Amino acid sequence: MQIRQSSIRGDRPECPVDPSHRVHVHATYRRYKKADGSDKETVSRWLCTAGCGTISVLQDARLPYRLIGVDLLEEWLDAVFIEGRAPPKATENEKGCLERAVARFLQRIPSLTEVLGQMINAVSPTATQLWVQLRKLGKLRKILRFLAEEFKTSLLGNYRCLRPRRVSG
Ligand SMILES: [Zn+2]
């Protein structure tokens, strides 16, 4: 599964299935950092020795499966849904990614509303209402950690990698 860097309390992640399991460093792999593929960063992967599978650690500045940075997306969503101003400067590649991210966020409104329950005041919130409520939690980095830790989901997708794998047998 995948967890966010800031969810790690000590020097290594806990096994999501059982914190008493031992976790060892397994491998590291390279991941593109920027939408234009110009930059790569190292991601560490851990393994639960009790057989619960691997745990990848995603930097807080990164989104699962998407190449746009968390801070740029936050700025973009603030501009579009809160401030009603022109979105921040971005490269053509980033712009494409950001527009797809916004489209995905709009699709995600019903499921995020359901997951967040009482936290959202409206029954069918607009994108602005939902984004304003989420931003009350803090920066997007914090929102992503909150969604992953509390609800095993993310802003732009309900990815399987965010849920722990059950131990068979
Ligand atoms: Zn385990």
Boltz pocket constraint, residues with backbone or C-beta under 6 A from the ligand:
constraints:
  - pocket:
      binder: B
      contacts: [[A, 15], [A, 16], [A, 17], [A, 18], [A, 21], [A, 22], [A, 48], [A, 49], [A, 50], [A, 51], [A, 52], [A, 53]]
      max_distance: 6.0
